[in-house]
Amino acid sequence: MKKKYSYLPLIFFFILVLFFARQLILKEDPSELPSVLLEKSLPKIKLDKLSDYKLFNKKNLLQLNEPSLVNVWSSWCAPCQIEHEFLMTMSRSNNIKIFGINYKDDKQDAIKVLKLNGNPFYAIGRDDDGTQAINLGVYGVPETFIIDASGNIRYRHVGPILEYDMNNTILPILNKIK
Amino acid sequence: MIIELGHYCLALVLAISLFQFFVPALGVRYKSSSLMRSSFITAYISFLLVSLSFLSLTYAYVTSDFSVSLVAQNSHSLKPLIYKISGVWGNHEGSLMLWILILTFYSATVALVGRKLPLKLISLVLSCQGLIASAFISFILFTSNPFIRLFFPNIEGEGFNPILQDFGLAIHPPFLYLGYVGLSITFSFSIAALLIGKVDTIWVKWVRPWTLIAWVFLTIGIALGSWWAYRELGWGGWWFWDPVENASFMPWLATTALLHSSIVAEKRDTLKAWTILLAIVAFSFSLLGTFIVRSGVLISVHAFATDPSRGLYILLLLVLFTGGALVLFAKKASHLKSGSLFQPLSREGALVINNIIFASAAATVLLGTLYPIFIDAVNNSKVSVGPPYFEAVFIPLMVPAILLCAFSPMLSWKRANIENIMERIIAVFICSILLTSILVFIYNGSASAFLGVFLGFWLILGTTYEFIIKVGIKLSFKTFIKRSLKLPRSAYGMSLAHIGVAIFVIGVTVSSAWREEIEQPILIGEKVIINNMELSFLSINNVKGPNWIADRGEFEVVRKGKNKEFMYPERRFYPASQVNTSEPAIMSNILFDLYIVLGESLNNDKSYSLRVYYSPFINWIWLGILLMALGGILSLTDRKHRLGYAIKINNENISK
């Protein structure tokens, strides 16, 4: 093996370490929203209509004048299916308004899921290419944001909302900011 | 008291490991064989003390000693005994204890079977193991101490994630760690070889079995993890390309490459620098896996609780070991004498292509796993890389690998004559195309199903054909059996492992191409039909387990020509942690799995949400992986791969 080539793995590794170090030192926890958005107003989002479900836009969220959830989901995302029943519980039993962003999904598949498992969403919109979700700082699906009555993001939950999260995180925060 | 004793033992091992690192290295420097020999004793003592330390922690779990902080956080007095024990490694601190236990176990084993190795080599290996042990023990003691007592003892433990209460998962970490940590041995051997500046036959003969051991355990460990995910997570999938899964998959890919390149190094005395690099990379991947799971740089459904200060410490470890090894590699690798160049069309040529493919596969998984970090660094946005990326890049890489795998064992070393084997390749090709066409036509499959099934047949037929030719053709049945029994076990091992790959590929293809699923609300007394089977929802009953209560659904399954069968999916509630879980009911056999998940009762009270999956051939996935592991074990029992090889070699150059 030629001498200069044997340095290649080292150089590659060095670059990798730089990225890790940056991630560790600059960003505390990737599951937290970049501080730029937290406590700030929900950014403008432009979504497409899904069939004849009510379209989600910032206006109808603000009109509610009460805390709400914004949930990013897809029919192809397995954890979303698990989360679904808790979204149903919150919308039916706790009467919480949930806004859905249907992320990079197939129209028919999305409708099928809502028909089968019930529709927990007050209003919903499609984000076909995922650009709108990026504005929100979405890392992956599912992800849920708690928005207060004046439209500010108060909390971000990464990953599926399980029963534990619902009872110990989401509902208490919603009650607190009511 | 016992827990303090364990704590003390661990602190003592830190001192001993530092000794084990420095003293033999000094011995090598000053050519003192007594200093070098000290490494054997320290390796045995370290293992003994770490075992005591580990046992004391286990004791605290078994007796539910909730004055120990870790036990109070992760255990519960109502847990069944086996999950109390597996709870020891079901968390960050305890899993590191397991890591260290296995590390010192391997060091002691190497010391025991390596007594007759050249003293310089074995003491450098043990010295390197000592450095790894001291780094990890100080990591435990200073950032993640499992022996801390609570000032006010808890009366009851805070439970344990009920999803993790599963037998497959309980034994999954030990297997995975036996694999991860096994790679430390090949790593240490590579460091020793670089320091000595010589890669000889003894070195290669030693690295191969240790690679095999690590590979077998990694294979089983990954399979258990995916089996758990399949049975427990309740959506019928078995691999999710989650960062934590990838963290175990990357070392596996690198080890698979290492396994094949070490054959070339052994048989043809070449590719040595590359083999050493792979050994370094494989162990680095297992460190990287540790880093990803615990540092919080990536999020995942089953990452441990994370803490940035731990992340920094692991990053330092990574820099120390991988960085150090790569510096050494950069300086010394060019001095390693490598054998002659070889023809592209030969067994070693094919193995090199195998290595290129597996290395690229590991690189693409690495890229996909870390991509969110890169993008975040470049333009400050968060992205997620999901199965579509991995499927799009991984499958095209694996297709040529499998095509190659069927006939490369037929190629001869040095220089193969393509005309000799062309006839066989064409015969195998035609047979597999015909078989695939018939099956895919009858069962109406897609193009990707065709490709997958074809690859499976191609590999099975090719491997079998190669095996028959190796025994000899045109023999009577009796001589055939007689001669095949004389083949070395490593030949059986290879064929078995390759057939395992084929069965795995068929399982993956068929279970996804012909999968059926139903998701719908169901009332008691209603029926659903899936793949000619009739499922009736009979009733819902309350049942009680050791630490949970459950609604248990009763389903009657009627299929043609069979008696009625019953399945019982559950929705469990764990009062200790206030968590609900779905316990799928799975009817499992070699041809298909029927998988029922009972969801929440819907708001009108009477109906439940129901998910049913029919996955044909899904068990072939694990059967295939099992065959691969068995192939590895069979090779390990081959005389020439015995761990203690070199014992017979005369130990004359001890103090050179």
HADDOCK unambig.tbl for C-alpha pairs under 7 A between the chains (distance, minus, plus):
assign (segid A and resid 1 and name CA) (segid B and resid 334 and name CA) 5.29 0.50 0.50
assign (segid A and resid 2 and name CA) (segid B and resid 334 and name CA) 5.96 0.50 0.50
assign (segid A and resid 3 and name CA) (segid B and resid 334 and name CA) 5.25 0.50 0.50
assign (segid A and resid 6 and name CA) (segid B and resid 329 and name CA) 6.87 0.50 0.50
assign (segid A and resid 6 and name CA) (segid B and resid 330 and name CA) 4.63 0.50 0.50
assign (segid A and resid 6 and name CA) (segid B and resid 333 and name CA) 6.63 0.50 0.50
assign (segid A and resid 7 and name CA) (segid B and resid 330 and name CA) 4.77 0.50 0.50
assign (segid A and resid 9 and name CA) (segid B and resid 326 and name CA) 6.73 0.50 0.50
assign (segid A and resid 10 and name CA) (segid B and resid 323 and name CA) 6.70 0.50 0.50
assign (segid A and resid 10 and name CA) (segid B and resid 326 and name CA) 5.26 0.50 0.50
assign (segid A and resid 10 and name CA) (segid B and resid 327 and name CA) 6.44 0.50 0.50
assign (segid A and resid 19 and name CA) (segid B and resid 374 and name CA) 6.84 0.50 0.50
assign (segid A and resid 23 and name CA) (segid B and resid 297 and name CA) 6.37 0.50 0.50
assign (segid A and resid 23 and name CA) (segid B and resid 373 and name CA) 6.92 0.50 0.50
assign (segid A and resid 24 and name CA) (segid B and resid 297 and name CA) 6.50 0.50 0.50
assign (segid A and resid 24 and name CA) (segid B and resid 308 and name CA) 6.47 0.50 0.50
assign (segid A and resid 24 and name CA) (segid B and resid 312 and name CA) 6.93 0.50 0.50
assign (segid A and resid 28 and name CA) (segid B and resid 308 and name CA) 6.88 0.50 0.50
assign (segid A and resid 29 and name CA) (segid B and resid 296 and name CA) 6.31 0.50 0.50
assign (segid A and resid 30 and name CA) (segid B and resid 297 and name CA) 6.53 0.50 0.50
assign (segid A and resid 30 and name CA) (segid B and resid 298 and name CA) 6.69 0.50 0.50
assign (segid A and resid 30 and name CA) (segid B and resid 299 and name CA) 6.89 0.50 0.50
assign (segid A and resid 31 and name CA) (segid B and resid 299 and name CA) 6.72 0.50 0.50
assign (segid A and resid 78 and name CA) (segid B and resid 235 and name CA) 6.66 0.50 0.50
assign (segid A and resid 85 and name CA) (segid B and resid 600 and name CA) 6.78 0.50 0.50
assign (segid A and resid 116 and name CA) (segid B and resid 519 and name CA) 6.55 0.50 0.50
assign (segid A and resid 116 and name CA) (segid B and resid 520 and name CA) 5.35 0.50 0.50
assign (segid A and resid 117 and name CA) (segid B and resid 520 and name CA) 6.90 0.50 0.50
assign (segid A and resid 137 and name CA) (segid B and resid 381 and name CA) 6.44 0.50 0.50
assign (segid A and resid 137 and name CA) (segid B and resid 382 and name CA) 5.83 0.50 0.50
assign (segid A and resid 138 and name CA) (segid B and resid 382 and name CA) 6.18 0.50 0.50
assign (segid A and resid 138 and name CA) (segid B and resid 383 and name CA) 6.96 0.50 0.50
assign (segid A and resid 139 and name CA) (segid B and resid 382 and name CA) 4.80 0.50 0.50
assign (segid A and resid 139 and name CA) (segid B and resid 383 and name CA) 4.77 0.50 0.50
assign (segid A and resid 139 and name CA) (segid B and resid 384 and name CA) 5.32 0.50 0.50
assign (segid A and resid 140 and name CA) (segid B and resid 383 and name CA) 6.55 0.50 0.50
assign (segid A and resid 140 and name CA) (segid B and resid 384 and name CA) 4.98 0.50 0.50
assign (segid A and resid 163 and name CA) (segid B and resid 579 and name CA) 6.36 0.50 0.50
assign (segid A and resid 163 and name CA) (segid B and resid 580 and name CA) 6.73 0.50 0.50
assign (segid A and resid 164 and name CA) (segid B and resid 578 and name CA) 6.71 0.50 0.50
assign (segid A and resid 164 and name CA) (segid B and resid 579 and name CA) 5.89 0.50 0.50
